[in-house]
């Protein structure tokens, strides 16, 4: 995909270069019919704004209609949806529950809810629809026949954020849902009274998610850990017992996560593909036309831009999320390149003639050679470009830092661990030997994850941690720390909570004089001397300039020419004096500054939502 948006001069040194990935992602797709009995497709649309609309596509003509959700998406989006037996489509996100009726071609019900988004949904025998939500097991129920509505609030609060991917109702008026990921649990809720209670004893729980499903016999069956061998629980009317096996005759329901794709139309035709990138719909099945390929259209404000770095070929490259895409912007030709990417490119860094990527999920590492043709990545594939190097789940699932060591040989990936885990490790990749070494958090700082890294001195790394656990995990560390690690032994030689109360060392930058600049919790600037080791300078950022910019892989301390360093804040751009360390405000940005970027030919490049911008910070920056 190539686009040529035409750079726009915004004045004051700022330029707008275009949308990196001008498409949206689906968050649930179902095949059904409209009032006339025609095959239609319903698609929840998601771009950087969140789940902004429902797309209705006529599967016989390709004609499409777009229905804006009846509340502000607030950056949130569907994580579960359900098509009821009465042919109505439901979801819950940004603390709102909604119903869309394809017969009326309208949203016909909307209510605010306990926060935040449904992770699982179910329909009971009476046609009532239930949703159970992240982060604290909020439960809501709605009866479209009578208008009955109930928000039960959070029925199973914990000190960690919960995922409830499996929800089921028995034939007596009880609702059950499985909880994950720090410690599995099955919760039983009496719909009439709102009373809820956990089913599993502490010794029966494990890291992961419990499973429940509704069987044709009227009971709900559950597993303490989804997919694990062992006995099942049979649950009915709020009581339960262990049974050796489950009937596994599930009541058919059309529900699922954000990847839900129900492909069977009532007419007997089948959805083969709904491509939001190419805006193409393919169906096949009975009928005189057989396979049918149609074009459709929809509006999009573009996918989230994750991060930007200067690539060896002089382009500004990185990735977007939902859909997962690679982009490269050529500032000379004012031209974009865009491809489907392997996973979500959280962290990007140039290393010699190559460009490396640390991505979510499973904490993978890729190597891209810009001088060679693009060949889609496959694990174990030959001739791929980008090339898959390694992955390190559960030690790292969501990368936050990728250090390209100045020795030209070593790369170090860091981040938070897998779902339900606490404490992230490090992945060391040796470009010369093409080997990877993983070090877990227990051998570093237990219950911490590394958020930022720099090379320092002779064979040392300075790291800054975060107390944040893996997604859905339990926070266990009280204060983030700085540490020194010996590369020869991969062991920590010193560590300390340098900044009182810090929760993350957001970003670090090594300076030629041996000092290290750092941003703490997006609100404090520090200068640290690892030789001491000791704090040289510290000052608050937020009162004068607001919070710094952010993304899962922050790039907010930008090194320019002549020892200059620039700081990206949400409000705009500042400069740091290399001698006094004083921060001077340069310019208010015309847009909120988001993902951090890089410096190239007198300009600092940065992202804002789905778009790429730059600012002239030096002579020759245009």
Protein Blocks (a to p, Z undefined) as FASTA:
>chain_A
ZZdebpadebjhiacebjfblcdddebdaddddfkopacdddddddfkopfbccdddfkn
opacddddfbdfklpacfbdcddfkopacddeehiacdddfklopafbdcddddfbdcbd
cddfkopacddddfklpacdddfknopacdebjabdcfbdcddfbccddfeopacddddf
kbgcdddddfknopacdfbdfklgccddddddddfkopacddfbghiacdddddeehiac
ddfbdfkiacddddddfklccfbdfkopacfbdcfklopacdededjklpadddddddde
bjadfbdcddfkopacdddehiaddddddfklopadddddehjafbgcdehjbccdddde
hiiaddddfkbccddddehiahiacddfbdcdfkbmbdcbdcddfklmaccddddddehi
aciadddddfklopacdddfklmcghiacfbdcdehjhiacddddfbdcehiacfbfbdc
dddddfklopafbdcdfbghiabdfbacddfkopacddehhlaccdddfklpccfbdcdf
klmnopadddfbdcfbccdeehiacdddfklccdddfklopacdfbdcfbdcfbddddee
hiacddehjaccdddfbghiZZ
